């Protein structure tokens, strides 16, 4: 290789390292960067204590042999007893500093993980709805839980690596003081070892880390698909399809983990034992060169204490460098995810309150997920306080999109929405229930409320008698996603949750689709006499009688219909007439 290509490779390596540090530091806030610097200095101070202990042991053994140090400085011990006391104090200080430093590093890394976890969670939650629905939920959970944790570990390894390198440099300087020749040999061996690691180990570790992350994401998706399709899998008996997918990704992860785990261990073992042999050679070479057998015990003590710390540091450096290859992949993912969240962050429009006597007003409102596919166009709509409005039409025509706009889940591409969003309760068709008690599912973040208030909300949703008959009442668990409740009970629990919030405007998106006719009738009657404003999206024609006004969707627009009697609705349903 020519000198020019060598220089290019070195410059490329420097840019590579600099680029990694730039990405890693971009994730941190200023105070977090300062904290990392302080923690790194703490780790270096622990290493300097080791060096001081080695020097203290050297002086102690000189005194034990009846010799004195070559230089008599004012701060140096003058007797064997004082040397022993000072060395003992240094040992205690070193142990104390190590404990404090380890605790500080662990605490800071846990805080950093919590910060990354919350930033990802907030970022996903603030994403524009059209982008959020394109994301895989299991991947989002995996990024927040596992990727953020592994990314935070990268910074711990940065602290350990930087501290270890600085300590090795300081100890090497001490070796230079004792023997320049031996130190040069030591440096050449370490340089050769680093070159081998960079050329043959680093690339393999990086590819293994990338493969593991990709396989982990795919495995998370496959598991989520399998668990969410439990009924169909048991019906079709197609378990093997999912088992095969899971086994394939698990094998990829296993192979990658073996490489990521074993390669640094092999390298560390070679470094460990090689350093021991190297130190033995250094001791022999130094002693032969000096030819002073009376100083042998002091040199052995000095090198023993120094090597006791230096050899593990060399092992640690080689291991941490390998681990950082894996961790940095997670840093890149977190940085990329946070960047995507920022790019697609929803821009909340200014709040426009409705005119007096109205719950919501829409003026020339249009909406589309993509510019070339309009969903709503020029919607003019108003809802008076205490009024019940029915929206109906074929699936996919824009009914749910309209409710999302009113609730603030989505933002219109044109037009103005006048509504008090602090006074809205929204009940989707698929109720999201916590794996928790009925009580906490009703509260859903509200301050604690009395049992009477909770039961009153359940009574409005025709669920109070069912809950009262349960052995644990309001403290009964609903299971994962409400698996212990029927579809109708889940919907009624969602309705009770909305009623409990005391909002003046209720948005119900097929919120009674799983109910029988009698329960649906009673609930709608309760809502109609409650004085709340209600927008109800439904496919059931018989529910239209409960609305003060009925609207039909046509070509992205609303067309008001004449409120009909139950008899007329039954005739319409029998005739199969569709708006």
C-alpha positions as CSV (number, residue, x, y, z in Angstrom):
1,X,0.0,0.0,0.0
2,X,1.3,3.4,-0.9
3,X,1.8,6.2,1.7
4,X,-1.0,8.2,0.1
5,X,-3.5,5.3,0.5
6,X,-2.4,4.7,4.1
7,X,-3.0,8.4,4.9
8,X,-6.4,8.2,3.3
9,X,-7.3,5.2,5.3
10,X,-6.2,7.0,8.5
11,X,-8.2,10.1,7.7
12,X,-11.2,7.9,6.8
13,X,-10.9,6.2,10.2
14,X,-10.7,9.5,12.0
15,X,-13.8,10.8,10.1
16,X,-15.5,7.5,11.0
17,X,-14.8,7.9,14.7
18,X,-15.7,11.6,14.6
19,X,-19.0,10.8,12.8
20,X,-19.9,8.3,15.4
21,X,-19.2,10.8,18.2
22,X,-21.2,13.5,16.4
23,X,-24.2,11.2,16.2
24,X,-23.9,10.0,19.7
25,X,-23.5,13.5,21.2
26,X,-26.4,14.9,19.1
27,X,-28.7,12.7,21.2
28,X,-27.6,14.3,24.5
29,X,-28.6,17.5,26.2
30,X,-25.9,19.9,27.4
31,X,-26.2,18.8,31.0
32,X,-26.0,15.1,30.0
33,X,-22.7,15.8,28.1
34,X,-21.3,17.6,31.1
35,X,-22.3,14.7,33.3
36,X,-20.5,12.2,31.0
37,X,-17.3,14.3,31.2
38,X,-17.5,14.4,35.0
39,X,-18.1,10.6,35.2
40,X,-15.2,10.0,32.8
41,X,-12.9,12.1,35.0
42,X,-14.0,10.1,38.0
43,X,-13.0,6.8,36.3
44,X,-9.7,8.3,35.4
45,X,-9.2,9.4,39.0
46,X,-9.7,5.8,40.1
47,X,-7.0,4.7,37.8
48,X,-4.6,7.4,39.0
49,X,-5.2,6.0,42.5
50,X,-4.0,2.6,41.3
51,X,-0.9,4.3,40.0
52,X,-0.4,6.0,43.3
53,X,-0.9,2.7,45.1
54,X,1.8,1.1,42.9
55,X,4.2,3.9,43.7
56,X,3.4,3.5,47.4
57,X,4.1,-0.2,47.3
58,X,7.4,0.5,45.5
59,X,8.5,2.9,48.2
60,X,7.3,0.5,51.0
61,X,9.4,-2.3,49.7
62,X,12.4,-0.1,49.2
63,X,12.2,0.8,52.9
64,X,11.7,-2.9,53.8
65,X,15.0,-3.6,52.0
66,X,16.8,-0.9,54.0
67,X,17.0,1.4,51.0
68,X,15.6,4.9,50.4
69,X,14.2,6.5,47.3
70,X,16.5,8.3,44.9
71,X,14.6,11.6,45.4
72,X,13.7,12.9,48.9
73,X,10.8,15.3,48.3
74,X,8.9,16.9,51.2
75,X,5.7,15.0,50.6
76,X,7.3,11.6,50.4
77,X,7.2,9.2,53.4
78,X,10.4,9.0,55.4
79,X,9.9,5.7,57.3
80,X,8.5,2.2,56.6
81,X,5.6,2.9,58.9
82,X,4.6,6.1,57.2
83,X,4.9,4.4,53.8
84,X,2.6,1.6,54.9
85,X,0.0,4.0,56.4
86,X,0.0,6.2,53.3
87,X,-0.3,3.1,51.0
88,X,-3.2,1.8,53.1
89,X,-5.0,5.2,52.9
90,X,-4.5,5.2,49.1
91,X,-6.0,1.6,48.9
92,X,-9.1,2.7,51.0
93,X,-9.5,5.9,48.9
94,X,-9.2,3.9,45.7
95,X,-11.9,1.4,46.8
96,X,-14.2,4.2,48.0
97,X,-13.8,6.2,44.8
98,X,-14.4,3.0,42.7
99,X,-17.7,2.3,44.5
100,X,-18.9,6.0,44.3
101,X,-17.9,6.2,40.6
102,X,-19.6,2.9,39.7
103,X,-22.7,4.0,41.4
104,X,-22.7,7.4,39.7
105,X,-22.1,5.9,36.3
106,X,-24.9,3.4,36.7
107,X,-27.3,6.0,38.0
108,X,-26.6,8.4,35.2
109,X,-27.0,5.7,32.5
110,X,-30.3,4.7,34.0
111,X,-31.4,8.4,33.9
112,X,-30.2,8.6,30.3
113,X,-32.2,5.5,29.4
114,X,-35.3,7.0,31.0
115,X,-34.8,10.2,29.1
116,X,-34.4,8.4,25.7
117,X,-37.5,6.2,26.5
118,X,-39.6,9.3,27.3
119,X,-38.3,11.2,24.3
120,X,-39.2,8.3,22.0
121,X,-42.6,7.8,23.6
122,X,-43.4,11.5,23.3
123,X,-42.1,11.6,19.8
124,X,-44.3,8.8,18.6
125,X,-47.3,10.2,20.4
126,X,-46.8,13.6,18.8
127,X,-46.3,12.3,15.3
128,X,-48.8,13.2,12.6
129,X,-51.6,10.6,12.7
130,X,-51.2,9.7,9.0
131,X,-47.5,8.8,9.7
132,X,-48.2,7.1,13.0
133,X,-50.7,4.7,11.5
134,X,-48.0,3.6,9.0
135,X,-45.7,2.4,11.9
136,X,-45.6,-1.1,13.3
137,X,-46.7,-0.9,16.9
138,X,-44.4,-3.8,18.0
139,X,-41.4,-2.0,16.5
140,X,-42.3,1.2,18.3
141,X,-42.5,-0.7,21.6
142,X,-39.2,-2.4,20.9
143,X,-37.4,0.8,20.1
144,X,-38.7,2.4,23.3
145,X,-38.0,-0.5,25.6
146,X,-34.9,-2.3,24.2
147,X,-33.2,-0.1,21.6
148,X,-33.2,2.9,23.9
149,X,-31.7,0.8,26.7
150,X,-28.9,-0.6,24.6
151,X,-28.2,2.9,23.2
152,X,-27.8,4.2,26.7
153,X,-25.3,1.4,27.3
154,X,-23.2,2.9,24.5
155,X,-22.5,5.9,26.7
156,X,-21.5,3.8,29.7
157,X,-19.1,2.0,27.4
158,X,-17.8,5.4,26.1
159,X,-17.0,6.4,29.8
160,X,-15.3,3.1,30.5
161,X,-13.3,3.1,27.2
162,X,-12.2,6.7,27.6
163,X,-11.3,6.2,31.2
164,X,-9.4,3.0,30.5
165,X,-7.4,4.5,27.6
166,X,-6.5,7.5,29.8
167,X,-5.4,5.2,32.7
168,X,-3.4,3.0,30.4
169,X,-1.7,6.1,29.0
170,X,-0.8,7.3,32.5
171,X,0.5,3.9,33.5
172,X,2.5,3.6,30.3
173,X,4.1,7.0,31.2
174,X,5.1,5.4,34.6
175,X,6.6,2.5,32.6
176,X,8.5,4.9,30.5
177,X,10.0,6.4,33.6
178,X,11.2,3.0,34.6
179,X,12.3,1.7,31.2
180,X,11.8,3.4,27.9
181,X,12.9,0.3,26.0
182,X,10.4,-2.0,27.7
183,X,7.6,0.6,27.2
184,X,8.4,0.8,23.4
185,X,8.1,-3.0,23.2
186,X,4.8,-2.9,25.1
187,X,3.5,-0.1,22.8
188,X,4.5,-2.0,19.6
189,X,2.7,-5.1,20.8
190,X,-0.5,-3.2,21.7
191,X,-0.4,-1.4,18.3
192,X,-0.2,-4.7,16.5
193,X,-3.1,-6.0,18.6
194,X,-5.2,-2.9,17.8
195,X,-4.5,-3.3,14.1
196,X,-5.6,-6.9,14.0
197,X,-8.8,-6.0,15.9
198,X,-9.6,-3.2,13.5
199,X,-8.9,-5.2,10.3
200,X,-10.4,-8.6,11.2
201,X,-12.7,-8.2,14.2
202,X,-14.4,-4.9,14.0
203,X,-16.2,-5.5,10.6
204,X,-17.5,-8.9,11.7
205,X,-18.8,-7.4,14.9
206,X,-20.5,-4.5,13.1
207,X,-22.2,-6.9,10.6
208,X,-23.3,-9.2,13.4
209,X,-24.8,-6.2,15.3
210,X,-26.7,-5.0,12.2
211,X,-28.0,-8.5,11.6
212,X,-29.1,-8.9,15.2
213,X,-31.0,-5.6,15.2
214,X,-32.8,-6.4,12.0
215,X,-33.7,-9.9,13.1
216,X,-34.9,-8.6,16.5
217,X,-37.3,-6.2,14.8
218,X,-38.7,-8.8,12.6
219,X,-39.1,-11.2,15.5
220,X,-41.0,-8.6,17.5
221,X,-43.4,-8.1,14.6
222,X,-43.9,-11.9,14.1
223,X,-44.6,-12.3,17.8
224,X,-47.1,-9.4,17.8
225,X,-48.8,-10.9,14.8
226,X,-49.1,-14.3,16.4
227,X,-50.4,-13.1,19.7
228,X,-53.0,-10.8,18.1
229,X,-54.2,-13.5,15.7
230,X,-54.8,-16.1,18.5
231,X,-58.4,-16.9,17.5
232,X,-57.7,-17.4,13.8
233,X,-54.6,-19.5,14.5
234,X,-56.5,-21.8,16.8
235,X,-59.3,-22.0,14.3
236,X,-57.1,-22.7,11.2
237,X,-54.5,-24.7,13.1
238,X,-51.7,-22.9,11.2
239,X,-49.3,-22.6,14.2
240,X,-46.4,-23.9,12.1
241,X,-46.5,-20.8,9.8
242,X,-45.7,-18.6,12.8
243,X,-43.4,-21.1,14.5
244,X,-41.3,-21.2,11.3
245,X,-41.0,-17.4,11.1
246,X,-40.1,-17.2,14.8
247,X,-37.5,-20.0,14.5
248,X,-35.8,-18.4,11.5
249,X,-35.4,-15.0,13.2
250,X,-34.3,-16.6,16.5
251,X,-31.6,-18.5,14.6
252,X,-30.3,-15.3,13.0
253,X,-30.3,-13.7,16.5
254,X,-28.5,-16.7,18.0
255,X,-25.7,-16.7,15.3
256,X,-25.2,-12.9,15.7
257,X,-25.2,-13.2,19.5
258,X,-22.5,-15.9,19.4
259,X,-20.3,-13.7,17.3
260,X,-20.9,-10.5,19.3
261,X,-20.3,-12.4,22.6
262,X,-17.4,-14.7,21.7
263,X,-15.3,-12.5,19.5
264,X,-14.6,-9.9,22.2
265,X,-14.1,-12.7,24.7
266,X,-11.5,-14.3,22.5
267,X,-9.8,-11.1,21.8
268,X,-9.9,-10.2,25.5
269,X,-8.4,-13.6,26.5
270,X,-5.6,-13.2,24.1
271,X,-4.9,-9.7,25.3
272,X,-5.1,-10.8,28.9
273,X,-2.6,-13.7,28.7
274,X,-0.4,-11.9,26.2
275,X,-0.1,-8.9,28.5
276,X,0.9,-11.2,31.4
277,X,3.7,-12.7,29.3
278,X,4.7,-9.3,28.1
279,X,5.1,-8.0,31.6
280,X,7.1,-10.9,32.7
281,X,9.5,-10.2,29.8
282,X,9.6,-6.6,30.7
283,X,10.5,-7.4,34.4
284,X,13.3,-9.8,33.3
285,X,14.6,-7.3,30.7
286,X,14.6,-4.4,33.1
287,X,16.3,-6.4,35.8
288,X,19.0,-7.8,33.5
289,X,19.7,-4.4,32.1
290,X,20.0,-2.8,35.6
291,X,21.7,-5.8,37.2
292,X,20.7,-4.7,40.7
293,X,19.3,-7.8,42.5
294,X,18.6,-5.8,45.7
295,X,16.0,-3.7,43.9
296,X,14.2,-6.8,42.5
297,X,11.6,-7.0,45.2
298,X,10.6,-3.4,44.9
299,X,10.4,-3.7,41.1
300,X,8.3,-6.8,41.4
301,X,5.9,-5.1,43.8
302,X,5.7,-2.0,41.5
303,X,5.0,-4.1,38.4
304,X,2.7,-6.4,40.2
305,X,0.4,-3.7,41.4
306,X,0.6,-1.9,38.0
307,X,-0.1,-5.0,36.0
308,X,-2.9,-6.0,38.4
309,X,-4.8,-3.0,37.1
310,X,-3.3,-2.6,33.6
311,X,-3.9,-6.1,32.3
312,X,-7.7,-6.0,33.1
313,X,-7.9,-2.6,31.5
314,X,-6.4,-3.9,28.3
315,X,-8.8,-6.7,28.4
316,X,-11.6,-4.3,29.1
317,X,-10.7,-2.0,26.2
318,X,-10.7,-4.8,23.7
319,X,-14.1,-6.1,25.0
320,X,-15.7,-2.7,25.3
321,X,-14.7,-1.8,21.7
322,X,-16.4,-4.9,20.5
323,X,-19.5,-4.2,22.5
324,X,-19.7,-0.6,21.3
325,X,-20.0,-1.9,17.7
326,X,-23.3,-3.4,18.8
327,X,-24.5,-0.5,20.9
328,X,-23.8,2.1,18.3
329,X,-26.3,0.4,16.0
330,X,-28.9,1.2,18.6
331,X,-27.7,4.8,18.9
332,X,-28.2,5.2,15.2
333,X,-31.7,3.8,15.4
334,X,-32.7,6.0,18.3
335,X,-31.2,9.1,16.5
336,X,-33.0,8.1,13.3
337,X,-36.3,7.5,15.1
338,X,-36.2,10.8,17.0
339,X,-35.3,12.6,13.7
340,X,-38.4,11.0,12.0
341,X,-40.6,12.0,14.9
342,X,-39.4,15.6,14.6
343,X,-39.9,15.7,10.8
344,X,-43.4,14.2,11.1
345,X,-44.5,16.0,14.3
346,X,-48.1,17.2,14.2
347,X,-48.4,20.9,14.0
348,X,-51.3,21.8,16.2
349,X,-53.4,24.6,14.8
350,X,-54.5,27.5,17.0
351,X,-57.7,26.7,19.0
352,X,-60.9,28.3,17.7
353,X,-63.8,28.1,20.1
354,X,-67.3,27.8,18.7
355,X,-69.9,30.5,18.7
356,X,-72.3,30.7,21.7
357,X,-74.8,27.9,21.8
358,X,-72.7,25.6,19.6
359,X,-70.5,22.6,20.6
360,X,-68.6,22.4,17.3
361,X,-68.5,24.3,13.9
362,X,-66.7,23.2,10.8
363,X,-66.2,25.7,8.0
364,X,-65.0,24.6,4.5
365,X,-63.0,21.7,6.1
366,X,-61.1,19.4,3.7
367,X,-58.9,16.5,4.6
368,X,-56.7,13.9,2.8
369,X,-54.0,11.4,3.8
370,X,-52.3,12.0,0.4
371,X,-52.7,15.1,-1.8
372,X,-54.0,13.1,-4.7
373,X,-56.7,11.2,-2.7
374,X,-59.1,13.6,-1.1
375,X,-61.3,12.1,1.7
376,X,-63.3,15.1,2.9
377,X,-64.0,18.2,0.8
378,X,-65.5,21.5,1.8
379,X,-67.4,20.2,4.9
380,X,-69.8,22.7,6.4
381,X,-71.2,21.4,9.7
382,X,-72.4,22.7,13.1
383,X,-73.7,21.0,16.2
384,X,-75.7,22.8,18.8
385,X,-75.3,22.2,22.5
386,X,-77.4,19.2,23.7
387,X,-78.0,18.1,20.1
388,X,-77.5,14.5,18.8
389,X,-76.4,14.1,15.2
390,X,-76.2,10.8,13.3
391,X,-73.6,10.3,10.6
392,X,-73.9,7.3,8.3
393,X,-72.7,6.0,4.9
394,X,-70.6,3.2,3.4
395,X,-67.3,2.1,5.0
396,X,-64.2,4.2,4.1
397,X,-66.3,7.2,3.1
398,X,-64.7,9.5,5.7
399,X,-66.9,9.2,8.8
400,X,-64.1,8.3,11.2
401,X,-61.8,10.9,9.5
402,X,-64.3,13.6,10.4
403,X,-64.4,12.5,14.0
404,X,-60.6,12.5,14.1
405,X,-60.6,16.0,12.9
406,X,-63.0,17.2,15.5
407,X,-61.1,15.4,18.3
408,X,-57.8,16.8,17.1
409,X,-56.3,13.4,16.2
410,X,-55.8,14.6,12.6
411,X,-55.5,18.2,11.2
412,X,-57.4,19.5,8.2
413,X,-55.7,20.3,5.0
414,X,-58.1,23.3,4.6
415,X,-60.7,25.0,6.6
416,X,-61.3,25.9,10.2
417,X,-62.6,23.7,13.1
418,X,-64.2,25.6,16.0
419,X,-64.4,23.4,19.1
420,X,-63.3,23.3,22.7
421,X,-61.0,20.2,22.6
422,X,-60.7,20.2,26.4
423,X,-64.4,19.3,26.5
424,X,-64.4,16.3,24.2
425,X,-64.7,12.6,24.9
426,X,-64.1,10.1,22.1
427,X,-65.2,6.5,21.9
428,X,-63.7,4.5,19.0
429,X,-65.2,1.3,17.7
430,X,-62.2,-0.7,19.0
431,X,-61.8,0.2,22.6
432,X,-58.3,0.3,23.9
433,X,-58.3,-1.2,27.4
434,X,-55.5,-1.3,29.9
435,X,-54.4,-4.7,31.3
436,X,-55.7,-3.4,34.7
437,X,-58.8,-3.1,36.9
438,X,-62.2,-1.8,35.8
439,X,-61.6,1.2,38.1
440,X,-58.3,2.2,36.4
441,X,-59.8,1.7,33.0
442,X,-62.6,4.0,33.8
443,X,-60.3,6.7,35.3
444,X,-57.8,6.4,32.4
445,X,-55.6,9.1,33.9
446,X,-58.3,11.1,35.7
447,X,-57.8,11.9,39.4
448,X,-59.3,9.4,41.8
449,X,-63.1,9.5,41.9
450,X,-65.6,7.9,44.3
451,X,-67.3,4.6,43.7
452,X,-70.6,6.3,43.4
453,X,-69.3,8.4,40.4
454,X,-67.8,5.4,38.8
455,X,-71.0,3.3,39.2
456,X,-73.1,6.2,37.8
457,X,-71.0,6.3,34.7
458,X,-71.4,2.5,34.4
459,X,-75.1,2.9,34.8
460,X,-75.3,5.3,31.9
461,X,-73.5,2.6,29.8
462,X,-75.8,-0.2,31.1
463,X,-72.9,-2.0,32.8
464,X,-73.4,-1.2,36.5
465,X,-75.4,-4.4,37.4
466,X,-72.7,-6.6,35.7
467,X,-69.9,-4.9,37.6
468,X,-71.7,-5.0,40.9
469,X,-72.2,-8.7,40.6
470,X,-68.5,-9.4,40.1
471,X,-66.6,-10.8,43.1
472,X,-64.1,-7.9,43.1
473,X,-66.4,-5.3,41.6
474,X,-64.6,-2.3,40.3
475,X,-61.2,-3.9,41.1
476,X,-61.8,-6.8,38.7
477,X,-59.1,-7.2,36.1
478,X,-60.2,-6.9,32.4
479,X,-57.2,-8.9,31.0
480,X,-54.9,-8.0,28.2
481,X,-56.8,-5.6,25.8
482,X,-60.0,-6.6,27.7
483,X,-59.8,-10.2,26.8
484,X,-61.9,-11.3,29.8
485,X,-64.8,-9.1,28.6
486,X,-67.1,-9.6,25.6
487,X,-67.0,-7.1,22.7
488,X,-70.2,-5.5,23.9
489,X,-68.9,-5.2,27.5
490,X,-65.7,-3.6,26.2
491,X,-67.7,-1.0,24.2
492,X,-69.9,-0.2,27.2
493,X,-66.8,0.2,29.4
494,X,-65.4,2.6,26.8
495,X,-68.7,4.5,26.9
496,X,-68.7,4.7,30.7
497,X,-65.1,6.0,30.5
498,X,-66.2,8.8,28.2
499,X,-69.2,9.7,30.3
500,X,-67.0,9.8,33.5
501,X,-64.9,12.5,32.0
502,X,-67.8,14.9,32.1
503,X,-67.2,16.2,28.6
504,X,-70.0,18.2,26.9
505,X,-69.2,16.7,23.5
506,X,-69.2,13.0,22.8
507,X,-67.8,11.5,19.6
508,X,-69.0,7.9,19.1
509,X,-67.5,6.0,16.2
510,X,-69.6,2.8,15.9
511,X,-69.4,2.8,19.7
512,X,-72.5,0.6,20.0
513,X,-71.9,-1.8,17.1
514,X,-71.3,-4.8,19.3
515,X,-74.4,-4.2,21.5
516,X,-77.7,-5.9,21.3
517,X,-80.7,-3.7,20.3
518,X,-82.1,-3.3,23.8
519,X,-78.9,-2.2,25.5
520,X,-78.1,0.1,22.5
521,X,-81.6,1.7,22.8
522,X,-81.3,2.3,26.5
523,X,-77.8,3.8,26.2
524,X,-78.8,6.2,23.4
525,X,-81.8,7.3,25.4
526,X,-79.6,8.0,28.4
527,X,-77.2,10.1,26.2
528,X,-80.1,11.9,24.6
529,X,-81.6,13.1,27.8
530,X,-78.2,13.9,29.4
531,X,-77.9,17.2,27.7
532,X,-74.6,16.3,26.1
533,X,-73.9,17.0,22.4
534,X,-73.3,13.8,20.6
535,X,-72.0,12.9,17.2
536,X,-72.7,9.2,16.5
537,X,-71.3,7.4,13.5
538,X,-73.3,4.2,12.8
539,X,-74.3,1.7,10.2
540,X,-77.5,0.8,12.0
541,X,-80.5,2.5,10.5
542,X,-82.7,2.0,13.6
543,X,-80.4,4.3,15.6
544,X,-81.3,7.2,13.4
545,X,-84.5,7.9,15.3
546,X,-82.4,9.0,18.3
547,X,-80.8,11.8,16.3
548,X,-82.1,15.4,16.1
549,X,-80.4,15.4,12.6
550,X,-79.1,12.7,10.3
551,X,-76.3,13.2,7.8
552,X,-75.2,11.0,4.9
553,X,-71.8,11.1,3.4
554,X,-71.6,11.4,-0.4
555,X,-68.3,12.0,-2.3
556,X,-66.6,13.4,0.7
557,X,-69.4,15.8,1.6
558,X,-72.3,15.8,4.1
559,X,-75.9,15.8,3.0
560,X,-78.6,16.3,5.7
561,X,-81.5,13.9,5.7
562,X,-85.0,14.3,7.1
563,X,-85.2,12.6,10.5
564,X,-87.4,9.6,10.2
565,X,-89.6,7.5,12.4
566,X,-88.6,4.0,13.6
567,X,-91.2,2.6,11.2
568,X,-89.7,4.4,8.2
569,X,-86.2,3.2,9.1
570,X,-87.5,-0.4,9.3
571,X,-88.9,0.0,5.8
572,X,-85.7,1.5,4.6
573,X,-83.7,-1.4,6.1
574,X,-86.1,-4.0,4.6
575,X,-85.8,-2.4,1.2
576,X,-82.0,-2.4,1.4
577,X,-81.8,1.3,0.4
578,X,-78.3,2.8,0.9
579,X,-77.5,6.5,1.1
